[in-house]
Amino acid sequence: MPKDLFEKVRSYTIAKEAMSRGIYPYFQPLQNSEGVTATFEGREVIMLGSNNYLGLTTHPRVRQAAMDAIAKYGTSCTGSRFLNGTLELHHELERRLARFMGTEAALTFTTGYQVNVGTISALVGRGDYVIIDKDDHASIVDGCLMSFGEMKRFNHNDVSSLEKVLSRLPEDAGKLVVVDGVYSMGGDIAPLPEIVAICKKYGARIMVDDAHGIGVTGPMGRGTAAHFGLLDQVDITMGTFSKSFASVGGFIAGNADVIHYIQHHARSLIFSASLPPANAATVLACLDILEENPQIVDQLWENANYMRARLTEMGFDVGQSNTPIIPIIIRDDLRTVLAWRALVEGGVYTNPVLPPGVPANMSLLRTSYTATHTRQHLDRALAVFADVADRLDLIKASRAAMQLDVNHN
């Protein structure tokens, strides 16, 4: 009897079981969102689950820029950048991004996912190697799989593991090391100075995915390389518009010849419609605001540091976070989902992350903070965290699960 391709569909029941129990946390619609707050299931919640780090999604200048672009250009270019999909607006944005990043050139894509897939698969060919951190974003992994090169992985933020991998590769092979600048689940920063030094030692090029670093780390939010004073040491940097820049899309920045090559070889750019005018105009407006008011980055960090200190004092495990992404590590899958539900009912929106989004026994609530959260928002959220932690015994259970995991290993 022939195998039915859809057999896997019938056997996939876990999501429907969670739905029937009322604890399914994904694809949940928001009725309204005003940045720091949202309406969910008819109640106002404090939004601690977005990547709106600078709080610009509702800024009047940003909204107006998007509307003006639609009035001038319409809603879409309806074509690829190669053909009819390039506007002067795109060129202006790329010039501004290159200047902001301190690079010779930049190239915009329609999504951040497409940046990684297109860049990696364009640069890494047969006989080449792409070496990635085990915690790198899925789009990086997919870019590696779509390339004709060979993918190698090293332990998360483990410089000795990276060197071990590089030392075993052929000296005459092309090598690209790809790391996240800021890791989206753990909220920790890559040890870029040590990584750059090792890449130089073994003749490897380095690419930093700074989706969660641009607008967040470094002077004026210029990213992880700027944070470490390494703007001239990182070969190419990827960024997105769907976080600090209040839009959708992404870009790659670096040497002009490298960007030119990617522009003519990245399939995700060539065979996709270009960034809509309103999205490009939104990013330009965000750049204007950030360059005119760099203190908003300081406010973001003030809020993040306040919450990390308070959550730690309350006994929560926040891992190695040292950015505005602060995980609350619970470890038990069911307890994590129950905590998400209890927090929502108490007026706080977080993101539950379960395996395979995180390693086994590392289920967590991902929280993130913005420059526009007020102290009142944060203190209200802390009170709800304290109540839910007490009712669900989160802290004691998390510590017990961690000890059990340590003993098992």
N, C-alpha and C positions, 0 to 999 in steps of 0.2 A: 504493500500500500504506500503510495507516495506521501512524503512528508508535507504537511500543510504549513506554509509560511506563517500563517496567522495563529498557530498554536500558542506562540508566546503571548499573543494578545489576550487569549482566553485565560491563560494562567496568571496574568498580572492582575492581582486583586488587592494589593496592600493599600493603594490610594483610595479605592472605593470603600474599603473597610474603615479607613480613617474618616471618610466623608460621612458614612452612616453613623459614626460615633460622635460626630460634631467636632472633631479635633483635626481636621485637615487644614493645614496652615497656608497652602500655596494657591496662587492664582485668585487671591481674594480681592474683590473690587473695592476701591476707595470711592466714596460718593463725592468727595471734595478734598482738595489738598491746598493748603496755604503755606507750604514750606515747613514751618515748625509745628504746625498742627494739621490734622486731617479729620475727615469724617468717615468712620468705619462702622458698619452695621448700625447706623443711625446715631452713634455717639461720637463726641469729639475726643480725639486721642492726641497725645503728644507724640510727634513723629521722631522716633529714634531709629528708624529703619531705612532712611534714604541716604544717598551719596551727595546730597545738596550742600556740600561742605561750606560754601561761601554764602548760602542762602539767597542766591540770585534768581531763582526760578520765578519769583513773583516781583522782582524789582521793576518799578515802573519804566525805567529806561530800556530794560531788556524786553519787556512786553511790547513797548512801542516800536523798538527796532524790528522785531519780528513782524508786526503788523505793517510797518512801512515797506518792508521787503516784499511782502505778499502783494501790496498795492502796486509796487513798481514792476516786479518780475513774475507775479503769479505764484502758484503753489509748488511748481516742480519744473525742472528742466527737461524731464521726460527722455533722458538719454544719458549715455556714458560720457565721462570726461573726454574720451578720445574723439567723440564726434560732436554732437550739439550740446553736450552737458557742461561746458565750461563757461562761466560768467566772469567778468572782471572782478565781481565780488569774491569768487574763489581765489583769484590771484592776490587780491588785497589781503584776504585772510591768511594766505600762505606766507606772504611777506611779513605780516604782523607776527605770526607765530614764530617764524625764523628769528625775527628780532627779539621777541620775548625769550626764546630759548637760547639765544646766543649762538645760533648755528648759521650756516651759509644758506640753507634752504629748508623748506617744509612742504609736505604734500598731504592734502586732506582726503579722507575716505568717508563713505557714508555711514559706517559704524566702526566702533573700536575693534570689534571682533574681526572685521575685514582687514584692518591695519595689520594685525599680527599674522593672520592667515596669509595675506598677500605678500607682506615683507619677507617673512621667513621662507616661504615656498619660492619666492623670486631669487633670493640670495643663496640658498643652500641647494646645491645640485649633487649629481652623482659623484661619489668619491669624497664629498664633504661631510663634516660632522656638525651637529647642532647639540649643544650641551645645556641642559636646563635644570633648574631647581625642582625638586620633587613637589613643591607647593606652588609652582607656577600656574597661572590661569589656564583654563581649558582651551582658550583660543590659541595660546602658545603651543600647547600639545597638538592641537589640530593642525596648526601651521607646519609643525615638524612632520606630522603624518602625511601631509599633502606634498611635502618636498620630496626630492629624490635622494636626499642625504640620509645619514644614519643618526638616530636620536640616542643620546646618552643622558642619564640623569644622575644628579648628586644630591646628597642629603641636605635638607632644608637649612640654608644659611651656614652650612658647614664648609668652611674654606679648605680644610684639609681634604675633605671628600672631593671637592672640585679639583684640587690639584692632583689627586690620585687618578681621577678620570682622565684629565688632560695629559698626564704623564704617560698614559698607555696608548695614546693615539699617534698615528704616523706623523712624523715631523713635517712631511711635505703635503699633508692634507689641509684643506681649508677648514677653519673652525670658527663657529659662532656660538658664544655663550649668551644665553638669554635669561634674565632674572626680572622679577617684579621689583620695583623700587620700594613700594609699600605693599605688603601682602594683605589681600582683601578680607580674609577671614581672621587672621591672628593680629592684624594691625601692627606688625613689626616691620622694621626697615632693614633692607639688605645691607650687609657690611661691604659697601661698595669700594672703599679704599683697598681692602685686602683682595677683593675680587678683581679689581682693575690691575693690581700688581701681578697677580697670578696669570691673568690673561696676557699681559705683556711678556711675561717669562716664557710662555709657551706659544706665542705668536697667534693668539686667538683674538678675534674681534668681539666687541661686547655691545649688546643691545639691552636697554632698560625699558621695561614696560612700566611706565609711570602713570597709569590710569588713575591710581589713587594718590599720586604724589603731586601732580600738577595742580597748582592752586592751593596746595596744602603744606608741602615741605619746602625748605630753602627760602632765601631772601625773596620777598614778594611772591612766594608760591611758585618759584621757577623749577621746583622739583628736587628729586633725590640727589642728582649730580651736583646741583647748586648747593644743596644742603651740606655736602662734603667738600665743596670747592673743586669739583672735578668736571666742570662743564666741558673743558677741552680734552678730557681723557676718555669720555664715553663716546663710542662711534656713532650710534644711532639711538634716539629716544622716541618711544611711542607715548602718545597721550590720547585721552578721550575728551569728548565734549559733554558726555552724559553725567558727569559728576560736578566739578566746580564750575564748568562753563554752561550749565543750565540748558543743555540742548541735547542733540544726539549726533554721533559721528566720531571721527578720530583723526589723528595725524601721525606722521613719522617725520622726524627732524634730524638733520645731520649734514654731512658733506654734500655739496651740490652735485657732484658726479654720482655719488651713491644714490641720492634721491632721484636723479634723472634715470638711472638704471631701473630702480624700483618702479618708477612711473611707466616705464615701457615693458615691464615684465610681470607686474603683479596682477594676476588674473581676477582677483576680487575687486580691483579698481577698474580694469579694462571692461569687464563684463557685468558691471553693475551701474545703475543710474546714479548720477552725481548727488552730492549733498544739496537738499532743497534750499532755496534762497533764504527762507526765514530762519533756518538753522544756522547758516553761515553768518547772517546778520546778528543773530543772538550771541554767537561767540565773540564777534567783534565788539558788541556792546559790553559783554562781560570783561573783555580785555581792557577796554577803556576804564571801566569802574575799578578793576583791580589795580591798574597802573596809577590811577588818580587817588585811590584809597587803600594803600597797601596795609594799613592798620587792620583791615578786616581779617587778614590772616592771623594777626596777633590775637584778635578776639576769638577766633576759632580755637586756637591753642589754649587760651585761658579757659574756655568752656570744657575742652577735652581734659585738660590737666585737673580741673576741679572734679569732674565726674570720675576720673580714674582714681584719684585720691579717696573720694568718698566711698566708691564701690569697694575699693581695697580695704578700707577701714571697716566696712560692714562684713567683711569676710569672704567676699566673692573672689573666685579665681579668675583673673583677667589675663592670664598667660603672660606673654612677653610684649604686650601692647605698649608702644611708645608713640602712638599717633592718635588722631581723632576716631579711629576705629577701635572699639573696646569690646572684646568678646566677654561674655559671661559663660564660663565653661561649666557645664552641668554633667556631661558624660553619658547619662542615661537617656536614651532616645525618647521614651514615653514621658518621662518627667520633664524633658525639655519642651515637648509639645504642650503638656499641661501648663507649664509655666508661661509659655507664650499666650495661651488662652486666658489664663488668669490675669496676666498683665494687660491684655487688650480690654478685658472686662473692667479693669481698674483704671483704664484711660491712658495706657502707654503702649505704643506700637513698636515691636522689635521684630527681628527676623530669625526664626528658628532654622538652624543649619544642622542637618543630619548626614551621616555617611550615605553616599560617597563624597558629598561636598566637603567633609572633613574626615580624618582617619577614624577607624573604629574606636569606640569608647571616648570620643572627643566631641560629642554633640554639644552645641552651644547656642546661645542667643547672641546674635551679632547686633551690637548697638553702634551707632555712629552719630556724630554731633556736628552742628553747624554754627557759623558765626552769629546767626540771628536768634539762637536759643537764648532766652533770658534766664537769669538766676531763678526766677519764679518757676519757669518751665522745668528746670533741672531739679529744683528742690521737690516739686510735686512728683516728678518721676522717681526720685530717690525714696520718697515715702511709700510709693506703690511697690517698688522693688523690695523694700524692707518687709512690707506686709505679705507679699507673695512668698518671699524666702522663708518667712516664719510659718506660713500655712502649709507649704509644700516641703518644708525641711530641706531646702535646696543646698544650703552650705554644708551641712553635715553629710548629706547624701553624696555630694560631689567629692568631698574629702575621702569618704569611705571608698567610693569607686576608684579614685586615684590611687589609693593605697593598695586596693585589690589588684589594680593593673600593674603597679610596681612589683608587687609580690609575684604576680604571674610571670612577669618578664625576668 
